């Protein structure tokens, strides 16, 4: 059962409600203070007590409330018309009170709406909205200059600064959200690429070895089928066994890809058998690999040094795949009749070497044959790099080819074995 995460309170309240609350508080406060309450020792030139006496002024103020509340209600769906209604309601409110400037607290609702527009709409739309607000402030400032009213400090420059700040905050939020979405998309693309590479390595390592043995045994059977039927039969039995192992490996890999779906569906009747078939290969299968290579005509000697102990699954699988690919190259390309597999369990690392006395063709990036057209060593190098190990491969000075790998072991591996 998935648990839903509650958003913070500030994010649960829609932006239209914030604008409605801010504007209504600024619009109702002077009505209560200078109209409803009894006369006090203080008075206001901007909100005179008789300012709302005319019926037209009351109607205009009511229209201002209707415009602002309507704009706040549709702000999240139709931002541009809603923003225009907010500005129109603010202007109508000042006209109802016969003011020649916009009160800063009342203009705060316009700033909140502008911040929301800059956060959710394109930069062009948000700049247009900011220009509209600055244009209205400029009109108020120019109108007061034309009528010759120079009393007090003009609030328009201060309000213009709040417009710029609101736009910058909203634009920064939009850029942060876009950057976060880009990072998520990039991480998803990298995860897909990494998964494709992993599947490609598994496909290559699982199939290439068996296909090489199948090709050699099938060729040998074809050559001796008339003269040595018993040997041909033995070769074909080896082909059958290698084919079954390849099919089993492919099923194991496909089953691992579906493992998440199987976990969601729950265990079935064959859950135990399915789980067992999905167990990945490891260094414990090297002897079986050597026996298969022996059937293909290459004697594989396996030597183990150090204290043998359980390894992390990723290191165990990578080491086996490296041995498998190296032996496959020796069988198919080197022309050697034997190769040596050395597995050294050291205190803080696992060292694996596979050497042969074959033709040794290739370069330091190839094994037994040119790797310009193959992916064997590329896959091995990728496996070692992902595990932060060291990988070398190249011809040996005395002839043949050597693949040497060192994989660091976590400290818990040694501690768990003691």
C-alpha positions as CSV (number, residue, x, y, z in Angstrom):
1,X,0.0,0.0,0.0
2,X,1.5,3.3,-1.1
3,X,1.5,6.1,1.5
4,X,0.5,9.6,0.2
5,X,2.8,12.4,1.1
6,X,1.1,15.6,2.3
7,X,2.1,18.8,0.8
8,X,3.1,21.8,3.0
9,X,0.2,24.1,4.0
10,X,1.6,26.9,1.9
11,X,1.5,24.7,-1.2
12,X,-1.9,23.2,-0.5
13,X,-3.6,26.6,-0.6
14,X,-4.2,27.7,-4.2
15,X,-2.6,30.9,-5.4
16,X,-6.0,32.4,-6.2
17,X,-7.0,32.1,-2.5
18,X,-3.8,34.0,-1.5
19,X,-4.6,36.8,-3.8
20,X,-8.3,37.0,-2.7
21,X,-7.3,37.0,1.0
22,X,-4.6,39.7,0.5
23,X,-6.8,42.0,-1.6
24,X,-9.9,41.5,0.5
25,X,-8.0,42.2,3.8
26,X,-6.6,45.4,2.3
27,X,-10.0,46.4,0.9
28,X,-12.1,45.7,3.9
29,X,-9.7,47.2,6.5
30,X,-10.4,50.9,5.6
31,X,-14.2,50.2,5.4
32,X,-14.2,48.9,8.9
33,X,-11.8,51.5,10.3
34,X,-13.1,54.6,8.7
35,X,-16.8,53.8,7.9
36,X,-18.1,51.2,10.3
37,X,-16.3,52.1,13.5
38,X,-17.2,55.2,15.4
39,X,-15.1,58.3,14.6
40,X,-11.7,58.3,16.3
41,X,-8.9,60.7,16.9
42,X,-7.2,59.8,13.6
43,X,-8.5,60.4,10.1
44,X,-7.2,59.5,6.6
45,X,-7.1,61.6,3.5
46,X,-7.0,58.5,1.3
47,X,-10.0,56.9,2.9
48,X,-12.4,59.8,3.9
49,X,-15.4,58.9,6.0
50,X,-17.8,60.3,3.5
51,X,-15.9,58.7,0.6
52,X,-18.5,55.9,0.2
53,X,-21.6,58.1,0.7
54,X,-22.5,58.3,-3.0
55,X,-24.3,55.3,-4.3
56,X,-22.0,55.2,-7.3
57,X,-18.9,54.9,-5.1
58,X,-20.5,51.9,-3.2
59,X,-21.4,50.3,-6.5
60,X,-17.9,50.8,-7.9
61,X,-16.4,49.3,-4.8
62,X,-18.7,46.3,-4.9
63,X,-17.7,45.9,-8.6
64,X,-14.0,46.0,-7.6
65,X,-14.6,43.1,-5.1
66,X,-16.5,41.1,-7.7
67,X,-13.7,41.6,-10.3
68,X,-10.9,40.6,-7.9
69,X,-12.8,37.6,-6.5
70,X,-13.6,36.4,-10.0
71,X,-10.0,36.8,-11.1
72,X,-8.8,35.0,-8.0
73,X,-11.2,32.1,-8.7
74,X,-9.8,31.5,-12.3
75,X,-6.2,32.4,-11.7
76,X,-4.9,28.8,-11.8
77,X,-6.9,28.0,-15.0
78,X,-6.8,31.3,-17.0
79,X,-3.9,33.3,-15.7
80,X,-3.9,36.2,-18.2
81,X,-7.6,37.1,-17.9
82,X,-7.5,36.6,-14.2
83,X,-4.5,38.9,-13.8
84,X,-6.3,41.6,-15.9
85,X,-9.4,41.3,-13.6
86,X,-7.2,41.8,-10.5
87,X,-5.6,44.9,-11.9
88,X,-9.0,46.2,-13.0
89,X,-10.5,45.6,-9.6
90,X,-7.6,47.4,-7.9
91,X,-8.1,50.4,-10.2
92,X,-11.9,50.4,-9.6
93,X,-11.3,50.3,-5.8
94,X,-9.1,53.5,-5.9
95,X,-11.7,55.2,-8.1
96,X,-14.4,54.3,-5.6
97,X,-12.4,56.0,-2.8
98,X,-11.4,58.8,-5.2
99,X,-7.8,58.1,-4.6
100,X,-4.9,59.2,-6.9
101,X,-2.6,56.3,-5.9
102,X,-2.8,52.6,-5.2
103,X,-2.4,51.5,-1.6
104,X,0.6,49.3,-1.2
105,X,-1.2,46.6,0.8
106,X,-3.9,46.4,-1.9
107,X,-1.3,46.1,-4.7
108,X,0.2,43.1,-2.8
109,X,-2.4,40.8,-4.4
110,X,-1.3,41.9,-7.9
111,X,2.3,41.0,-6.9
112,X,1.2,37.6,-5.6
113,X,-0.6,36.9,-8.9
114,X,2.4,38.1,-10.9
115,X,4.7,35.8,-9.0
116,X,2.4,32.8,-9.8
117,X,2.3,33.7,-13.5
118,X,6.1,34.0,-13.6
119,X,6.3,30.6,-12.0
120,X,3.9,28.7,-14.2
121,X,3.9,30.5,-17.6
122,X,6.5,31.3,-20.1
123,X,8.9,34.2,-19.7
124,X,7.2,36.1,-22.4
125,X,3.8,36.0,-20.7
126,X,5.2,36.8,-17.3
127,X,7.1,39.8,-18.7
128,X,3.9,41.0,-20.4
129,X,2.1,40.8,-17.1
130,X,4.9,42.6,-15.3
131,X,4.9,45.4,-17.9
132,X,1.1,45.7,-17.5
133,X,1.5,46.3,-13.7
134,X,4.3,48.8,-14.2
135,X,2.3,50.5,-16.9
136,X,-0.6,51.0,-14.4
137,X,1.8,52.4,-11.8
138,X,3.3,54.8,-14.4
139,X,-0.2,56.0,-15.3
140,X,-0.9,56.9,-11.7
141,X,2.4,58.6,-11.3
142,X,2.0,60.7,-14.5
143,X,-1.6,61.6,-13.6
144,X,-0.5,63.0,-10.2
145,X,2.2,65.0,-11.9
146,X,-0.2,66.4,-14.4
147,X,-2.7,67.6,-11.7
148,X,0.2,69.1,-9.7
149,X,-0.2,66.9,-6.6
150,X,3.2,66.7,-5.0
151,X,2.1,65.9,-1.4
152,X,4.0,63.2,0.4
153,X,6.3,60.6,-1.1
154,X,5.1,58.9,-4.3
155,X,4.5,55.2,-3.6
156,X,4.8,54.1,-7.3
157,X,8.6,53.6,-7.3
158,X,8.3,51.4,-4.2
159,X,5.4,49.4,-5.8
160,X,7.4,49.1,-9.0
161,X,10.2,47.5,-7.0
162,X,7.8,45.0,-5.5
163,X,6.7,44.1,-9.1
164,X,10.3,43.4,-10.1
165,X,10.9,41.3,-6.9
166,X,7.7,39.3,-7.5
167,X,8.6,38.6,-11.1
168,X,12.2,37.5,-10.0
169,X,10.9,35.1,-7.4
170,X,8.4,33.5,-9.7
171,X,10.9,33.3,-12.6
172,X,13.4,31.7,-10.3
173,X,10.8,29.1,-9.2
174,X,10.0,28.3,-12.8
175,X,13.7,27.9,-13.7
176,X,14.3,25.7,-10.6
177,X,11.4,23.5,-11.6
178,X,12.6,23.2,-15.2
179,X,16.1,22.4,-14.0
180,X,14.7,19.7,-11.7
181,X,12.7,18.2,-14.5
182,X,15.7,18.2,-16.7
183,X,17.8,16.4,-14.0
184,X,15.0,13.8,-13.6
185,X,14.8,13.3,-17.4
186,X,18.6,13.0,-17.6
187,X,18.7,10.5,-14.7
188,X,16.0,8.5,-16.3
189,X,17.8,8.4,-19.6
190,X,21.1,7.4,-17.9
191,X,19.2,4.6,-16.1
192,X,17.7,3.4,-19.3
193,X,21.2,3.5,-21.0
194,X,22.8,1.7,-18.0
195,X,20.1,-1.0,-18.1
196,X,20.5,-1.5,-21.8
197,X,24.3,-1.9,-21.4
198,X,23.7,-4.4,-18.6
199,X,21.3,-6.4,-20.6
200,X,23.7,-6.3,-23.6
201,X,26.6,-7.5,-21.4
202,X,24.5,-10.3,-20.0
203,X,23.3,-11.3,-23.5
204,X,26.8,-11.4,-24.8
205,X,28.3,-13.2,-21.9
206,X,25.5,-15.7,-21.7
207,X,25.2,-16.5,-25.4
208,X,28.7,-16.0,-26.8
209,X,30.4,-18.7,-24.8
210,X,27.8,-21.4,-25.6
211,X,27.5,-20.4,-29.2
212,X,31.3,-20.7,-29.6
213,X,31.3,-24.2,-28.2
214,X,28.2,-25.2,-30.3
215,X,29.9,-24.0,-33.4
216,X,33.1,-25.9,-32.7
217,X,31.3,-29.1,-31.7
218,X,28.9,-29.0,-34.6
219,X,31.9,-28.5,-37.0
220,X,33.7,-31.4,-35.4
221,X,30.7,-33.6,-35.6
222,X,30.2,-32.8,-39.3
223,X,33.8,-33.8,-40.1
224,X,33.8,-37.2,-38.3
225,X,30.2,-38.2,-38.7
226,X,31.0,-40.8,-41.4
227,X,34.3,-42.1,-40.0
228,X,33.8,-41.8,-36.2
229,X,30.0,-42.0,-35.4
230,X,30.6,-42.3,-31.7
231,X,32.7,-39.2,-31.5
232,X,30.2,-37.3,-33.7
233,X,27.4,-38.4,-31.3
234,X,29.4,-37.2,-28.3
235,X,30.0,-33.8,-30.0
236,X,26.3,-33.5,-30.7
237,X,25.4,-34.3,-27.1
238,X,27.7,-31.5,-26.1
239,X,25.9,-29.2,-28.6
240,X,22.6,-30.2,-27.0
241,X,23.9,-29.5,-23.5
242,X,25.3,-26.1,-24.5
243,X,22.1,-25.2,-26.2
244,X,20.1,-26.1,-23.1
245,X,22.4,-24.1,-20.9
246,X,22.1,-21.1,-23.2
247,X,18.4,-21.3,-23.2
248,X,18.4,-21.6,-19.4
249,X,20.6,-18.5,-19.1
250,X,18.2,-16.5,-21.4
251,X,15.2,-17.7,-19.4
252,X,17.0,-16.7,-16.2
253,X,17.8,-13.2,-17.5
254,X,14.2,-12.7,-18.8
255,X,12.9,-13.9,-15.5
256,X,15.0,-11.4,-13.6
257,X,13.7,-8.6,-15.8
258,X,10.1,-9.7,-14.8
259,X,11.0,-10.2,-11.2
260,X,9.4,-7.0,-10.1
261,X,6.1,-7.9,-11.7
262,X,6.2,-11.4,-10.1
263,X,6.8,-9.8,-6.7
264,X,3.7,-7.7,-7.2
265,X,1.6,-10.6,-8.3
266,X,2.6,-12.6,-5.2
267,X,4.1,-16.2,-5.0
268,X,2.5,-19.0,-6.9
269,X,2.7,-22.7,-6.9
270,X,6.1,-22.8,-8.7
271,X,7.6,-19.8,-6.9
272,X,10.4,-21.8,-5.3
273,X,11.4,-23.4,-8.5
274,X,11.2,-20.1,-10.3
275,X,13.3,-18.4,-7.7
276,X,15.9,-21.1,-7.9
277,X,16.2,-20.8,-11.7
278,X,16.8,-17.1,-11.3
279,X,19.9,-17.4,-9.2
280,X,22.8,-15.7,-11.0
281,X,26.0,-17.4,-12.0
282,X,29.1,-17.0,-10.0
283,X,32.7,-18.3,-9.5
284,X,31.3,-21.5,-8.1
285,X,30.4,-22.4,-11.7
286,X,33.9,-22.0,-13.1
287,X,34.5,-25.8,-12.8
288,X,31.4,-26.4,-14.9
289,X,32.7,-23.9,-17.4
290,X,36.0,-25.7,-17.5
291,X,34.3,-29.0,-18.2
292,X,32.4,-27.5,-21.2
293,X,35.6,-26.0,-22.6
294,X,37.2,-29.4,-22.2
295,X,34.5,-30.9,-24.4
296,X,35.4,-28.3,-27.0
297,X,39.0,-29.4,-27.0
298,X,40.6,-26.8,-24.7
299,X,41.8,-27.9,-21.3
300,X,41.0,-25.3,-18.6
301,X,43.0,-25.5,-15.4
302,X,41.4,-23.7,-12.4
303,X,43.5,-22.7,-9.5
304,X,42.2,-21.0,-6.4
305,X,44.4,-19.1,-3.9
306,X,43.6,-17.5,-0.6
307,X,40.7,-18.3,1.7
308,X,37.6,-19.0,-0.4
309,X,34.6,-17.2,1.0
310,X,31.2,-15.8,-0.2
311,X,31.4,-12.7,-2.3
312,X,28.9,-9.9,-3.0
313,X,26.6,-10.9,-5.8
314,X,27.7,-8.2,-8.2
315,X,31.4,-9.0,-7.8
316,X,30.8,-12.8,-8.0
317,X,28.8,-12.4,-11.2
318,X,31.2,-10.0,-12.8
319,X,34.2,-12.3,-12.0
320,X,32.5,-15.3,-13.5
321,X,31.5,-13.4,-16.7
322,X,35.0,-12.2,-17.1
323,X,36.3,-15.8,-16.8
324,X,33.6,-17.0,-19.2
325,X,34.4,-14.4,-21.8
326,X,38.2,-15.0,-21.6
327,X,37.8,-18.8,-21.9
328,X,35.4,-18.3,-24.8
329,X,38.0,-16.2,-26.6
330,X,40.6,-18.8,-25.9
331,X,38.4,-21.5,-27.3
332,X,37.3,-19.7,-30.4
333,X,40.2,-17.5,-31.4
334,X,43.5,-18.2,-29.7
335,X,44.2,-21.7,-31.1
336,X,45.5,-22.8,-27.7
337,X,44.9,-26.3,-26.4
338,X,44.9,-25.1,-22.8
339,X,44.4,-22.1,-20.6
340,X,44.8,-21.3,-16.9
341,X,42.3,-19.6,-14.7
342,X,43.6,-18.2,-11.4
343,X,41.2,-16.9,-8.7
344,X,43.0,-15.2,-5.8
345,X,40.9,-14.4,-2.7
346,X,42.9,-11.6,-1.1
347,X,42.1,-9.7,2.0
348,X,40.7,-6.5,0.3
349,X,40.3,-7.5,-3.3
350,X,39.6,-10.4,-5.7
351,X,42.2,-11.0,-8.4
352,X,41.3,-13.0,-11.5
353,X,43.7,-13.9,-14.3
354,X,43.0,-16.0,-17.4
355,X,46.0,-16.8,-19.6
356,X,46.7,-19.0,-22.6
357,X,49.5,-20.0,-24.9
358,X,47.7,-19.4,-28.1
359,X,48.5,-17.2,-31.1
360,X,48.0,-14.1,-29.0
361,X,46.6,-12.0,-31.8
362,X,45.0,-8.7,-30.9
363,X,46.0,-5.6,-29.0
364,X,45.8,-4.4,-25.5
365,X,42.2,-3.8,-26.0
366,X,41.5,-7.2,-27.6
367,X,41.7,-10.8,-26.7
368,X,42.7,-13.4,-29.2
369,X,41.3,-11.5,-32.1
370,X,40.7,-7.9,-33.0
371,X,38.1,-6.3,-30.9
372,X,37.1,-3.7,-33.4
373,X,34.2,-5.8,-34.4
374,X,33.4,-7.4,-31.0
375,X,32.2,-6.4,-27.6
376,X,33.8,-9.0,-25.4
377,X,36.5,-6.8,-23.8
378,X,34.3,-3.8,-23.9
379,X,31.8,-5.6,-21.7
380,X,34.5,-6.8,-19.4
381,X,36.0,-3.4,-19.0
382,X,32.5,-1.9,-18.3
383,X,31.9,-4.5,-15.6
384,X,35.2,-3.8,-13.9
385,X,34.8,0.0,-14.2
386,X,31.3,-0.2,-12.6
387,X,32.9,-2.0,-9.6
388,X,35.8,0.4,-9.4
389,X,38.4,-2.2,-10.2
390,X,41.4,-2.5,-12.5
391,X,41.4,-4.3,-15.9
392,X,44.3,-5.2,-18.2
393,X,44.3,-7.4,-21.2
394,X,46.9,-7.9,-23.9
395,X,49.4,-10.3,-25.5
396,X,51.9,-11.9,-23.1
397,X,55.6,-11.4,-23.8
398,X,56.3,-15.1,-24.2
399,X,53.2,-15.7,-26.4
400,X,49.6,-16.1,-25.7
401,X,47.1,-13.7,-24.1
402,X,46.5,-12.6,-20.6
403,X,43.4,-11.0,-19.0
404,X,44.0,-9.7,-15.4
405,X,41.3,-8.2,-13.2
406,X,41.3,-6.8,-9.7
407,X,38.0,-6.1,-8.0
408,X,38.0,-4.4,-4.6
409,X,36.0,-6.1,-1.9
410,X,34.0,-4.3,0.8
411,X,35.3,-4.6,4.3
412,X,32.1,-6.4,5.4
413,X,33.1,-9.3,3.1
414,X,36.2,-10.1,5.1
415,X,34.5,-9.5,8.4
416,X,31.5,-11.7,7.6
417,X,33.8,-14.6,6.7
418,X,35.7,-14.6,10.0
